[in-house]
């Protein structure tokens, strides 16, 4: 009897210590306040939707999400990440909204073995020489959507464009990407403060620059302000707008008819025709009463990726090197349909061109113009990535 009791207690203790029964602790570090809080909130909502659909689990393991607001300030992000790593002892970090913030965290990421799964920011150094086996990005390398727009403008043989964007690394990557494919004349290039919301002086200058079109990148609430003012200045009638991450499904209602006619490049929009995307869009709209942006979609993908990798590990998240290997190699159903990681843990995927048109009920929607303007596209920096691939340690 005592031997049976001891065996039972031993099995119970082993079960209690089993990694499959331990909570999966995820740190969600993102920009959740300030002018660009909409982007971080979209990330969070997309990520949490996937967890809710799986009854609070990923890979069959109960999930605890610990949220930290970086306020779009590198020093605040560094403090938040230190807390997540040292005090909260998280198993994975996700979110990672802005390029300047992500770059400030590179030392801490390099010193850690745990996975970092970003779903928006994709600064060029982290895709090339500073790539890491424990840093994954489910969205795109920052140049990529602008590369797609550059290809579209080059194919359209449009000369004389003006460029307008906020002054930070993400914008500079976008402009580099545009120029990689577009070789027409750039008559004006304007970088504004990252928190600026009044663009009247810059729009007046663009209107008199001789440009035949404007390439714009203004994320979050900056995009709403920019597009509204663009319309108020009568610019759309004179200068077509070619944008990335400026007019989003989550902001089209706030922008209204001011955005009609704009041309947009993106890897995904809510109109994507695959089952994973359709169920995601329906579930997101039902829960949050708004259409999802790509920021929400790629954060949802981040959760689905983690779900698949943890499941492949049998729920064991203690071996970080093995979990990194599983994140890199485990297939998962992306809202984009076609998706795989390159050697630098950035996506190889398709990019499309959309036009903002008046849809059902007069609401703006994104109508596809050019499918796969860049197909199975790899970023330009992967060739410079030479880390040890994520393998079990």
Steps between C-alpha positions, in 0.01 A plus 500: 500500500781741593686410180186565294446834676862600445475410129177698468655803668809467281291495182299798624818693570636413157176614336509827696856560376414409142569787258169425327319604819701817570365832383652650187599853601504747211619858529311735268719809449348755263407865445169530684484875569566821307420593138576151369324300771251371240773284347594337830136448594437327167795271572370418846143438386611269219727304731242462776232391253708193409543412868127543565418270207717235666331533841789691653771263375771485234634160402269353762678693778317762714625849412571796723557823305685782680457831319755784499453838326824631348338842429706501177802592714811279481595559864151406621509189281836397647360531853189305406703223340728475803192453718358234269826306487632535854191530719221339302723228348302488177553217251435711187481871416271628225357832374798723408333788316754763392840464335681752721376313807591155369851617409553623856424149629753313285754457778242350735364273227850378414571427866183296537420154365122536512304565178398850397211491251434848359193575292558853359851643524756365253805730496760418238797428733304222672435333165865511398824518695322526838256213442459260790385140535252603772345802321206428267285751310162389368414824316761616246842653485442877508609562140267243349161667454674808363695275264165371372380857448828589329452208261144613426609860433787383282266278297260795467792719382401780737764771521531792740378390842527657844571293812351577842560297818589536869866522593600163649673181393182328378432786257857504377474129427176564310663770289800274432261226391308734271819617332621142457226446239396853397755688291290798392563856611437589865433872508462532877573287807354617831547339843288632786516446879361161603220657708403782259129524413484831306635460145372823344846646426631173356191448285521854365863437405415168331217665308739752347789258447404389150438144617250283314435279802585463868640194674390513866565295811333619823389225741228516766324829575763683296353330194145613583614861541717491189234358268229736627726800446605366161135506396436841660783646294337358187807288437334176390352675198843629398747248643416129534606349832707181502527379858611224734356458853332842483145402409402188694177298530475614862523868406300519176180591683676785682659614174178460302486610138823696541691182417306395192727454201819440699722211390630268773764224509469219756556129554149449640163673514168375644390400150764221487338193348597207723317320779739602780465866410122486462446344843746746659329805347155379603613424857690828536209711374255316725713550811641850445233659276758624250687351203849364571816665370805310383652585840222299667522223238876452533474500880228236469745307282764540772268329748415222252873449435568472874205262532644272230856512638400430861280214380793360301707510821234306687439801724865523614600867497796470741756424228518839327738385225269214409200734506681740266566210264133403511390858427723508196404162357139426600238572231197701610185626323569868423227749409713565191481142378852482354762571768837365606802634687821590321844427649472824702163407657317756286213404268521396138156602375291670231420874478204659327372839387156623611287805425278661764150509348146563619353167604173374640302761688739769383780375725856502362653162426817361343457371145788296364661649188817297451532159659856386581673816382786331687458122532689279749694812584816481711640809670827646379688439826461124550823436309689681779349283774739235625395399849488139610153385405266434789576142600430299809765544767 
